[in-house]
Amino acid sequence: MHTIYRLNADELDSKFLDSLKSMFGHKQIEIAVSEADETDYLLRAPANRERLLQAVADVDAGRNLVTPDQTPFR
């Protein structure tokens, strides 16, 4: 079984540990901790990765830019 938890470190408590113990019983487990990087998460899916990298390239080249209407609301 492979499970990924994404949470704030402040949310770690005894209930979280109890949940892990309940899920995995008396099995040997491995816990790896890393700081979550939203960029990595967004780039994980190939379609998102391609779209986001193309958007960055477009901005760098000054292509396909959209300028919002600057008139104030009344």
C-alpha positions as CSV (number, residue, x, y, z in Angstrom):
1,M,0.0,0.0,0.0
2,H,1.2,3.5,-0.8
3,T,-0.3,6.6,0.7
4,I,0.6,10.2,0.5
5,Y,-0.5,12.7,3.1
6,R,-0.3,16.4,2.4
7,L,-0.8,18.5,5.5
8,N,0.7,21.4,7.5
9,A,3.2,20.4,10.2
10,D,0.9,22.1,12.8
11,E,-1.7,19.4,12.0
12,L,0.5,16.5,13.2
13,D,-0.9,15.2,16.5
14,S,-1.6,11.9,18.3
15,K,-4.8,11.4,16.2
16,F,-2.6,11.3,13.0
17,L,-0.3,8.7,14.5
18,D,-3.2,6.7,15.7
19,S,-4.6,6.8,12.2
20,L,-1.3,5.5,10.8
21,K,-1.2,2.7,13.3
22,S,-4.7,1.7,12.5
23,M,-4.1,1.7,8.7
24,F,-0.9,-0.2,8.8
25,G,-1.4,-2.5,11.8
26,H,1.8,-4.3,12.9
27,K,3.5,-3.9,9.5
28,Q,6.9,-2.4,8.9
29,I,6.4,1.1,7.4
30,E,8.7,3.8,5.9
31,I,8.0,7.5,6.5
32,A,9.6,10.1,4.3
33,V,9.1,13.8,5.1
34,S,9.7,16.7,2.7
35,E,8.6,20.2,2.3
36,A,5.7,20.4,-0.1
37,D,6.5,22.5,-3.2
38,E,3.4,23.6,-5.1
39,T,5.4,24.0,-8.3
40,D,6.4,20.3,-8.2
41,Y,2.7,19.4,-7.6
42,L,1.5,21.4,-10.5
43,L,4.2,20.1,-12.8
44,R,3.6,16.5,-11.9
45,A,0.8,15.9,-14.5
46,P,2.2,16.0,-18.1
47,A,-0.6,18.1,-19.5
48,N,-0.3,20.7,-16.7
49,R,3.5,20.7,-17.1
50,E,3.4,21.3,-20.8
51,R,0.8,24.1,-20.5
52,L,2.6,25.9,-17.7
53,L,6.0,25.7,-19.3
54,Q,4.5,27.0,-22.6
55,A,2.9,29.9,-20.7
56,V,6.2,30.8,-19.1
57,A,7.9,30.6,-22.5
58,D,5.1,32.8,-24.0
59,V,5.6,35.4,-21.2
60,D,9.3,35.4,-21.8
61,A,8.8,35.9,-25.5
62,G,6.0,38.5,-25.1
63,R,3.5,36.3,-26.9
64,N,-0.2,35.6,-26.1
65,L,-0.3,38.2,-23.4
66,V,-3.6,39.4,-22.1
67,T,-3.9,42.8,-20.6
68,P,-6.9,43.3,-18.3
69,D,-9.1,46.3,-18.7
70,Q,-7.6,49.0,-16.5
71,T,-10.8,51.2,-16.2
72,P,-12.0,51.4,-12.6
73,F,-15.4,50.1,-11.6
74,R,-18.0,52.6,-10.8
